[in-house]
Amino acid sequence: MSRTRDRRGRGMRGPGVMPRVPGRPELRTRRERFDDLVLSIVTEIDERWQERLGLVEYAVEDTPQIPDDWTSETVPLSSLIRGSGTTPTRLVVFRRPIEHRCEVRSDLEAMLLTVIVEQVAELLGITPEMVDPRYEED
């Protein structure tokens, strides 16, 4: 009978990948991958529409804060708060509700593109197809 390190079925006893930089994980977290996707979509759209958008602040939050008297059965995927004066417009994308609706990365990319494009289209007062040609209404 051979003895193995996993003799009580607890799984691996250390990281699967040793980090190149000590103290910093080698593999990125789901949150970091989500933030990178949002950043790539926002960067493209912001470069294309910067003159008309003006100052817009983009953010990612885990979940929306829903009031106790919320009557809708659906959870918001994003929030758009229009700026006034020196206050910038703020577009917030909610990570957990979006991830919950997506099974694979391609679904996540499509959902993020849809959510961000629709909010920017609302802000500009144009159709989503004009904001980004990749937009497909489902």
N, C-alpha and C positions, 0 to 999 in steps of 0.2 A: 504494500500500500504506500503510495507516494504522498508526501505532505505538500500542500500548496499554501501560498500566502493567504488565499481567500478561503480558509477552512471553515469559517462560520457564515459565509454568504453575505458579507457586508459590502462587497464590492472593492474597487480599487482604493488604495491607501494614499494616494497623492495625485497631483495634477497629471492629466493625460499628456500635456505638452509642457515642457519646461520653458519658462519665460526667458527671452533673450535679455531683457532688462529686469533685474531683481526687484521684486515688489510690485511689478506691473503685470497683470495677466496678459498672456499671449493672445488668447482668443477674445474677440470683442463681444460684449453683451448684447442681448436683444435690443435694449434701449439705445445703445450706441449705433447699431445697424439701422434702427428705425430713424434716429436723428440724421444719419447720413443720407437716407433716402429722402427725407423731408428737405434737407439742405440742397440736394441736387435738383429737385423739382423746383423749389423756391428760387434758387439761383438762376435757372433758365428763364423762368417766368419774369422775375424781377429785372433781369437784363433786357428782356424784350419790351417790357412795359414801364420802365423806370420813369420816363418823362410824364406819363399820365398817372402813375400810381402815387408819386411823391414819396413822402416818408412813411414807410410801413414797417412795423416791428413784427417779426415772426417768432412764434414760440411753440414749444411742445410741452404739454402737461400730461400727466398720467391719466387722470380722470376729471370730468367736469364736476363742479360743485352744484349739485341739484338741490333746489329748495324743497322743503317738506311738502309744500302744496303743489308739487309738480304733477300734472294730470296726464301728460302724454306717456304712452307705453314705450316709446323709443328714447334712447339715450343720445344726446347730441354728439356728433363726430368732430365738430369744430365750432369756433365762435369768432365772430367778426365784430369788433368794437371800433366804430368810426372815430377818428381823431377830430379835434377841433383846436384851432389856434396853434399853439406850440406842441400840443399833445399829439403824438403820432397815432395813426391807425394801427390797431393790434389784431393780428390774425393768429388764433391759437388752435392747434391741432391736438386732439385728445388721443393718446397712444393706445390705451387699453381697449376702448370700444372699437377702434379700427382693427387692432390685432385680433380681437375676439371674432370679428366677422370674416377673417381671411384664413384660409388653410395653408396656402403656399405663398412663397415670395412674390410670384407674378401677380397673384390676387392682391397682395399688400401694395405693390407698386401701382396697380391700376386703381385701387381704392384711394390711395393718397393723391394720385394725379387728379382723380375726379373731385375729391373734396377740396383740394387747393384751387383747382381751376374754377370750380363753381363759386367759391368765395371771392376770388379775384374778379370774376365776371360780374358778380353782384356789386362789387366795389366800383368797377369801371362803368357799369350800366350797359354792358354789351353781352352778346351770347357767349357761352363757354367755348364753342367751336372757334370763335375768333381769338380767344385768349391762347389756346393751344390746339393745334390741328390733331394731336393724338387723342383728344377728348372724345369719348364715345358714350352717348347717353344710354343707360340700361333701363 
